[in-house]
Amino acid sequence: MSKHQDILEYLENLAVGKRVSVRSISNHLNVSDGTAYRAIKEAENRGIVETRPRSGTVRVEQKPKVHIEKLTYAEIARISDSEVLAGAEGLSHEFSKFSIGAMTRQNISRYLIKGGLLIVGDRENIQLLALENRNAILVTGGFTVSEKVIRMANNQRIPVMVTHYDTFTVATMINHALSNVRIKTDLKTVEQAYQSKLDYGFLIASETVKDFNNLVKQTKNVRFPVVNQDDVVVGVISVQDIVGKENDVSVEQLMSKNIIVAKPRMSLANISQKMIFEDLNMMPVVSENWELLGVITRRQAMENLSNTQRTDLYTYSDQILANLQYEEGHFCFLIEPAMIDHAGNLAQGVLAEFIKEISIRVLTKKHQKNIMIEQMMINFLQAVQIDDLVMVEPRVISEKRRSATLDFEFCLDQQVIVKAVVTVKIN
């Protein structure tokens, strides 16, 4: 393990552009070819070195990871079905704010920021003002654009686009796209929370119980991923697996081969649910070809998930739950047009969303822990219609340390319209 770290430190200290190879590292640091190869692969995953055709493996400058938080003008042209008339060189530039040019030249100036987008009709003076302030232009209604505007846009490499949609439709499209990008960016993934394999610790299948015990003393952890000679995850081993076993017994004989892994792009919500349902305390984090990258523990997943702030997001779930109120010891909500299905009844998905949210609110008051829905059974007894006010009475009918069962009655004018029973996991 220490030799692996030594090789990585050696590679990090090399000058940018310096060539490396398995043979040169094994000779210079007196390590085996296999150890040198695994360290080079790890360095490649970290962005320390890069393998190039005909040049071999060379030390490169590490590039910071960039999370996409903005849309490009090219994407705007695609979603609005626009024709690009000028400034095609600037389509790859990003923007985060758009304005609508429906005011006087004097008043619109305050809304024009560098790198923005102005949605406007056939107002040449406003279009020129936008270009002067380094704003791209999206002309709605299919209006023509003057040669003066096109010439100026080409000189400044700022996109000018034309769409046949009206201003309201285009603004709605762009706002929806921006919202989707923001939600994807703000939701946490495994990549933001996991611990690298060198910091946490791992074992090679050919190592023994003695190596396991030494790693426990070194890291204070009690379960580890196991990899083969190619750094591919092949199992997981914990203290329970080695109890009573001799020191020279190999890890491969004792490890659990039925493993569940996480990948960097997976959401923490997904991983947390898997860990609770499968009762896992640790999951290996792997690349697409199952090479070990690191480890995420149950505690890390829960802590990072509970710290996620989503107050600025507005998903379909948020829109539905905005109608949920708590009054005089019970929950209630008003049936709105968007909540019904094609037959005019309360949509099952909407009902399930209300049940999930109420379950979490009821149990979180008592436990202040993560609540996960495990099972939900719903019985529809009576239909509802738009503008009906539905009362919800939840009741905890059984509760244990790690689980609970709740009973729900949805009532309309003191008549039960829906009965539901929900089982949850408490972590």
SERO-585383 format. One line per field, with one value per residue (C-alpha): residue number from 1; residue in three letters; y, x, z. Coordinates in steps of 0.25 Angstrom, whole numbers, plus 2048, in hexadecimal, padded with zeros to 3 digits. Example, Ala and Ser with C-alpha at 12.3 -4.5 7.8 and 13.67 -1.06 7.14 Angstrom:
// SERO-585383
nr: (1; 2) .
rest: (ala; ser) .
Y: (7EE; 7FC) .
X: (831; 837) .
Z: (81F; 81D) .
This chain:
// SERO-585383
nr: (1; 2; 3; 4; 5; 6; 7; 8; 9; 10; 11; 12; 13; 14; 15; 16; 17; 18; 19; 20; 21; 22; 23; 24; 25; 26; 27; 28; 29; 30; 31; 32; 33; 34; 35; 36; 37; 38; 39; 40; 41; 42; 43; 44; 45; 46; 47; 48; 49; 50; 51; 52; 53; 54; 55; 56; 57; 58; 59; 60; 61; 62; 63; 64; 65; 66; 67; 68; 69; 70; 71; 72; 73; 74; 75; 76; 77; 78; 79; 80; 81; 82; 83; 84; 85; 86; 87; 88; 89; 90; 91; 92; 93; 94; 95; 96; 97; 98; 99; 100; 101; 102; 103; 104; 105; 106; 107; 108; 109; 110; 111; 112; 113; 114; 115; 116; 117; 118; 119; 120; 121; 122; 123; 124; 125; 126; 127; 128; 129; 130; 131; 132; 133; 134; 135; 136; 137; 138; 139; 140; 141; 142; 143; 144; 145; 146; 147; 148; 149; 150; 151; 152; 153; 154; 155; 156; 157; 158; 159; 160; 161; 162; 163; 164; 165; 166; 167; 168; 169; 170; 171; 172; 173; 174; 175; 176; 177; 178; 179; 180; 181; 182; 183; 184; 185; 186; 187; 188; 189; 190; 191; 192; 193; 194; 195; 196; 197; 198; 199; 200; 201; 202; 203; 204; 205; 206; 207; 208; 209; 210; 211; 212; 213; 214; 215; 216; 217; 218; 219; 220; 221; 222; 223; 224; 225; 226; 227; 228; 229; 230; 231; 232; 233; 234; 235; 236; 237; 238; 239; 240; 241; 242; 243; 244; 245; 246; 247; 248; 249; 250; 251; 252; 253; 254; 255; 256; 257; 258; 259; 260; 261; 262; 263; 264; 265; 266; 267; 268; 269; 270; 271; 272; 273; 274; 275; 276; 277; 278; 279; 280; 281; 282; 283; 284; 285; 286; 287; 288; 289; 290; 291; 292; 293; 294; 295; 296; 297; 298; 299; 300; 301; 302; 303; 304; 305; 306; 307; 308; 309; 310; 311; 312; 313; 314; 315; 316; 317; 318; 319; 320; 321; 322; 323; 324; 325; 326; 327; 328; 329; 330; 331; 332; 333; 334; 335; 336; 337; 338; 339; 340; 341; 342; 343; 344; 345; 346; 347; 348; 349; 350; 351; 352; 353; 354; 355; 356; 357; 358; 359; 360; 361; 362; 363; 364; 365; 366; 367; 368; 369; 370; 371; 372; 373; 374; 375; 376; 377; 378; 379; 380; 381; 382; 383; 384; 385; 386; 387; 388; 389; 390; 391; 392; 393; 394; 395; 396; 397; 398; 399; 400; 401; 402; 403; 404; 405; 406; 407; 408; 409; 410; 411; 412; 413; 414; 415; 416; 417; 418; 419; 420; 421; 422; 423; 424; 425; 426; 427) .
rest: (met; ser; lys; his; gln; asp; ile; leu; glu; tyr; leu; glu; asn; leu; ala; val; gly; lys; arg; val; ser; val; arg; ser; ile; ser; asn; his; leu; asn; val; ser; asp; gly; thr; ala; tyr; arg; ala; ile; lys; glu; ala; glu; asn; arg; gly; ile; val; glu; thr; arg; pro; arg; ser; gly; thr; val; arg; val; glu; gln; lys; pro; lys; val; his; ile; glu; lys; leu; thr; tyr; ala; glu; ile; ala; arg; ile; ser; asp; ser; glu; val; leu; ala; gly; ala; glu; gly; leu; ser; his; glu; phe; ser; lys; phe; ser; ile; gly; ala; met; thr; arg; gln; asn; ile; ser; arg; tyr; leu; ile; lys; gly; gly; leu; leu; ile; val; gly; asp; arg; glu; asn; ile; gln; leu; leu; ala; leu; glu; asn; arg; asn; ala; ile; leu; val; thr; gly; gly; phe; thr; val; ser; glu; lys; val; ile; arg; met; ala; asn; asn; gln; arg; ile; pro; val; met; val; thr; his; tyr; asp; thr; phe; thr; val; ala; thr; met; ile; asn; his; ala; leu; ser; asn; val; arg; ile; lys; thr; asp; leu; lys; thr; val; glu; gln; ala; tyr; gln; ser; lys; leu; asp; tyr; gly; phe; leu; ile; ala; ser; glu; thr; val; lys; asp; phe; asn; asn; leu; val; lys; gln; thr; lys; asn; val; arg; phe; pro; val; val; asn; gln; asp; asp; val; val; val; gly; val; ile; ser; val; gln; asp; ile; val; gly; lys; glu; asn; asp; val; ser; val; glu; gln; leu; met; ser; lys; asn; ile; ile; val; ala; lys; pro; arg; met; ser; leu; ala; asn; ile; ser; gln; lys; met; ile; phe; glu; asp; leu; asn; met; met; pro; val; val; ser; glu; asn; trp; glu; leu; leu; gly; val; ile; thr; arg; arg; gln; ala; met; glu; asn; leu; ser; asn; thr; gln; arg; thr; asp; leu; tyr; thr; tyr; ser; asp; gln; ile; leu; ala; asn; leu; gln; tyr; glu; glu; gly; his; phe; cys; phe; leu; ile; glu; pro; ala; met; ile; asp; his; ala; gly; asn; leu; ala; gln; gly; val; leu; ala; glu; phe; ile; lys; glu; ile; ser; ile; arg; val; leu; thr; lys; lys; his; gln; lys; asn; ile; met; ile; glu; gln; met; met; ile; asn; phe; leu; gln; ala; val; gln; ile; asp; asp; leu; val; met; val; glu; pro; arg; val; ile; ser; glu; lys; arg; arg; ser; ala; thr; leu; asp; phe; glu; phe; cys; leu; asp; gln; gln; val; ile; val; lys; ala; val; val; thr; val; lys; ile; asn) .
Y: (800; 80A; 806; 80A; 817; 81A; 818; 822; 82C; 82A; 82C; 839; 83E; 83C; 848; 849; 843; 838; 82A; 81E; 80F; 803; 7FE; 80C; 80D; 7FF; 800; 80E; 80B; 7FC; 7F7; 7ED; 7EF; 7EC; 7F7; 801; 7FE; 800; 80D; 812; 80E; 815; 822; 822; 821; 82D; 835; 835; 82E; 82B; 820; 826; 81F; 81D; 826; 81C; 820; 82E; 837; 842; 84E; 84A; 851; 854; 84D; 856; 855; 85A; 865; 86D; 86A; 86E; 876; 86A; 863; 86F; 86E; 85F; 860; 86C; 867; 873; 877; 87D; 889; 88E; 88C; 87D; 87E; 882; 876; 86E; 87A; 878; 881; 881; 88C; 891; 89D; 8A1; 8AE; 8B3; 8C1; 8CE; 8CF; 8D7; 8CD; 8C0; 8C4; 8C0; 8B2; 8B0; 8A8; 8A3; 895; 896; 893; 89D; 898; 8A3; 8A5; 8AE; 8BA; 8BD; 8C8; 8BE; 8B3; 8BC; 8C0; 8B2; 8AF; 8BC; 8B5; 8A8; 8A1; 896; 899; 88F; 895; 88F; 88F; 88C; 89A; 89E; 8A4; 8B0; 8AF; 8B9; 8B0; 8A4; 8AB; 8B0; 8A2; 89B; 8A5; 8A3; 894; 895; 88C; 891; 887; 887; 87E; 87D; 87C; 887; 88E; 887; 879; 87C; 881; 875; 86C; 873; 874; 865; 861; 86A; 864; 856; 85A; 860; 854; 84A; 853; 854; 846; 83F; 833; 828; 82F; 83B; 832; 826; 823; 81F; 811; 815; 81D; 812; 806; 7F9; 7EB; 7E3; 7D5; 7CE; 7D5; 7CE; 7CF; 7D5; 7E0; 7E2; 7E4; 7ED; 7F6; 7F7; 7FC; 806; 80C; 808; 803; 7F5; 7F2; 7F4; 7F2; 7E7; 7E8; 7DF; 7E2; 7EB; 7F3; 7EE; 7EC; 7DD; 7DD; 7E4; 7DF; 7E3; 7DF; 7D5; 7CD; 7CB; 7C7; 7BA; 7B9; 7B7; 7C2; 7BC; 7BA; 7C2; 7CD; 7C7; 7BA; 7C3; 7CF; 7D1; 7D0; 7D5; 7E4; 7F0; 7FC; 80B; 813; 822; 828; 821; 82A; 829; 827; 81A; 815; 818; 810; 804; 804; 805; 7FA; 7F1; 7F4; 7F8; 801; 802; 802; 802; 80D; 808; 80D; 808; 7FC; 7F9; 7FF; 803; 812; 813; 810; 816; 813; 814; 81F; 827; 825; 829; 835; 83B; 838; 83F; 84B; 84D; 85A; 85A; 866; 86C; 860; 85F; 851; 84B; 845; 853; 859; 84E; 84F; 85E; 85B; 853; 85A; 856; 85B; 858; 84A; 845; 847; 84C; 850; 856; 84E; 856; 853; 84E; 843; 83B; 830; 82F; 829; 835; 82D; 831; 82C; 820; 826; 833; 82B; 823; 830; 836; 829; 828; 837; 836; 829; 830; 83C; 834; 82B; 836; 83D; 831; 82C; 837; 82C; 827; 821; 818; 812; 803; 7FF; 806; 800; 809; 806; 810; 811; 81D; 827; 835; 841; 84F; 859; 84E; 850; 843; 841; 837; 830; 828; 81E; 816; 808; 802; 807; 800; 805; 804; 803; 808; 806; 811; 811; 81C; 821; 82B; 831; 83A; 840; 836; 82A; 821; 822; 81B; 811; 80F; 807; 80B; 804; 80C; 80A; 813; 816) .
X: (800; 80B; 813; 806; 806; 814; 813; 807; 80F; 81B; 812; 80C; 81A; 81E; 81F; 813; 816; 820; 81E; 81C; 81A; 818; 826; 82C; 824; 827; 836; 837; 82E; 832; 823; 81D; 817; 809; 80A; 80F; 804; 7F9; 7FF; 800; 7F1; 7ED; 7F5; 7EE; 7E1; 7E5; 7EA; 7F8; 7FD; 7F7; 7FA; 7FB; 7FD; 80B; 810; 80D; 809; 80D; 80C; 801; 7FB; 7EF; 7E3; 7D8; 7CB; 7C0; 7B1; 7A9; 7A0; 79C; 796; 79D; 797; 798; 78E; 785; 785; 781; 776; 770; 771; 779; 781; 78E; 790; 79D; 7A8; 7A9; 7B7; 7B0; 7A6; 7AF; 7AF; 7A6; 79B; 793; 789; 780; 778; 76C; 76D; 75F; 763; 769; 778; 77B; 774; 779; 788; 788; 784; 78F; 79B; 7A7; 7A5; 795; 78A; 780; 773; 76D; 764; 767; 76D; 77B; 77F; 77D; 784; 790; 790; 791; 79D; 7A4; 7A2; 7A7; 79A; 795; 788; 77C; 772; 764; 758; 761; 764; 770; 77D; 784; 791; 797; 793; 799; 7A6; 7A8; 7A5; 7AF; 7BA; 7B8; 7B5; 7A8; 79C; 790; 785; 777; 76B; 75D; 758; 752; 759; 751; 753; 762; 763; 75C; 765; 772; 76D; 76A; 778; 77F; 776; 77A; 789; 788; 782; 78C; 797; 792; 78E; 79A; 7A1; 7AA; 7B6; 7B4; 7B4; 7BC; 7CA; 7D6; 7DB; 7E8; 7E2; 7D8; 7E0; 7DE; 7E4; 7E9; 7E3; 7F0; 7F2; 7F0; 7E8; 7F5; 7F5; 7E6; 7E9; 7F5; 7EC; 7E1; 7EC; 7F1; 7E3; 7DA; 7D0; 7CA; 7C5; 7CD; 7CB; 7D4; 7DA; 7E1; 7EF; 7E8; 7E2; 7D4; 7CB; 7C8; 7C2; 7C0; 7C6; 7C3; 7C7; 7BC; 7C1; 7CF; 7CB; 7D2; 7DA; 7E9; 7F2; 7F7; 7E9; 7E8; 7DD; 7D8; 7D3; 7CB; 7C6; 7B7; 7B6; 7A8; 7AB; 7A3; 7AB; 7A9; 7AE; 7B2; 7A6; 79C; 793; 795; 786; 787; 793; 78D; 781; 789; 791; 785; 77D; 789; 78E; 79C; 7A6; 7B0; 7B0; 7BC; 7BC; 7C0; 7C2; 7BB; 7C4; 7C3; 7D1; 7D1; 7D0; 7CD; 7C2; 7B5; 7B0; 7A2; 7A6; 7AC; 7A0; 796; 79E; 7A0; 791; 78C; 794; 78F; 787; 77C; 775; 778; 773; 765; 762; 755; 755; 757; 74B; 742; 746; 745; 736; 737; 733; 733; 727; 722; 728; 726; 72C; 723; 725; 71C; 71A; 71F; 71E; 72C; 72A; 71F; 721; 71A; 70E; 70C; 711; 71C; 729; 72F; 73D; 738; 732; 73F; 747; 73D; 73E; 74D; 74F; 745; 74C; 759; 754; 74D; 759; 763; 75D; 760; 76D; 774; 77A; 779; 76C; 76B; 75D; 75E; 750; 743; 735; 72A; 71B; 712; 704; 6FE; 702; 705; 704; 70A; 709; 706; 70D; 713; 716; 722; 723; 72F; 731; 73E; 739; 746; 754; 761; 770; 772; 764; 756; 748; 73E; 72F; 729; 71A; 717; 70A; 700; 6F4; 6F7; 6F6; 703; 707; 715; 71B; 72A; 734; 743; 74F; 75C; 76B; 771; 780) .
Z: (800; 804; 7F7; 7EF; 7F6; 7F4; 7E5; 7E4; 7EC; 7E2; 7D6; 7DC; 7DE; 7D0; 7C6; 7BC; 7AF; 7B5; 7B0; 7B9; 7B7; 7C0; 7BD; 7C1; 7CE; 7D2; 7D0; 7D6; 7E3; 7E4; 7E3; 7DB; 7CD; 7D2; 7DD; 7D4; 7CA; 7D4; 7D9; 7CB; 7C8; 7D5; 7D1; 7C4; 7CB; 7D3; 7C7; 7CB; 7BF; 7B1; 7A7; 799; 78B; 787; 793; 79E; 7AC; 7B0; 7BC; 7BA; 7C1; 7C9; 7C5; 7D0; 7CE; 7C8; 7CB; 7C0; 7C6; 7BA; 7AC; 79F; 794; 78B; 795; 795; 786; 786; 790; 78A; 77C; 777; 76B; 76E; 765; 76B; 775; 774; 77A; 787; 788; 792; 79C; 7A9; 7AE; 7BB; 7B9; 7AF; 7AD; 7A5; 79D; 79F; 7A4; 7A0; 79D; 7A9; 7B3; 7AC; 7AE; 7BD; 7B9; 7AF; 7B5; 7AE; 7A9; 7AA; 7A0; 79C; 796; 78D; 781; 774; 77C; 776; 780; 78B; 784; 781; 790; 794; 78B; 791; 79F; 79A; 79B; 791; 78A; 788; 77E; 780; 776; 76A; 767; 75E; 763; 75D; 756; 760; 76C; 765; 761; 770; 776; 76C; 770; 77F; 77D; 785; 780; 77A; 779; 773; 777; 773; 781; 788; 794; 79F; 799; 798; 7A6; 7AC; 7A4; 7A9; 7B7; 7B7; 7B2; 7BC; 7C7; 7C3; 7C2; 7D0; 7D6; 7D0; 7D5; 7E3; 7E6; 7ED; 7E6; 7EC; 7E5; 7EF; 7FB; 7FA; 800; 7F7; 7F8; 7FE; 809; 80D; 80A; 801; 800; 7F4; 7F3; 7F5; 803; 810; 81D; 823; 818; 81C; 82B; 828; 81F; 82A; 833; 829; 825; 830; 826; 827; 819; 80C; 7FD; 7F6; 7E9; 7DF; 7D9; 7CE; 7D9; 7D6; 7E2; 7E5; 7F3; 800; 80E; 81C; 82A; 82B; 81F; 826; 834; 838; 82B; 82B; 827; 81A; 814; 807; 807; 7FA; 801; 80C; 804; 800; 7F1; 7F0; 7F0; 7ED; 7E8; 7E6; 7DA; 7DB; 7D3; 7DC; 7E5; 7F4; 7F5; 7ED; 7F4; 802; 7FF; 7FA; 807; 810; 809; 807; 815; 810; 817; 80C; 7FD; 7F3; 7E9; 7DB; 7CD; 7C1; 7C0; 7CF; 7D3; 7E1; 7E3; 7F2; 7FC; 801; 80F; 814; 81D; 812; 809; 814; 819; 80B; 807; 814; 811; 803; 802; 7F8; 7FB; 7ED; 7E5; 7E0; 7DB; 7D8; 7E6; 7EC; 7E4; 7E9; 7F7; 7F7; 7F9; 806; 812; 821; 829; 837; 838; 82A; 81C; 810; 801; 7F6; 7EA; 7DE; 7CF; 7CE; 7D8; 7D1; 7C6; 7B9; 7BF; 7C9; 7D5; 7DF; 7D8; 7DF; 7DE; 7E5; 7F0; 7F2; 7F3; 7FE; 806; 805; 809; 815; 81A; 81A; 821; 82C; 82F; 82D; 839; 842; 83D; 835; 82C; 81E; 81A; 80E; 808; 807; 804; 801; 7FF; 7FA; 7FA; 7F2; 7F7; 7F1; 7E6; 7E8; 7DF; 7DD; 7E8; 7F2; 800; 805; 813; 817; 824; 826; 832; 836; 839; 83C; 83E; 840; 841; 832; 82C; 82D; 827; 825; 822; 81A; 818; 80D; 810; 808; 80F; 81B; 811; 80F; 800; 801; 80B; 80B; 813; 812; 817; 819; 81C; 827; 826) .
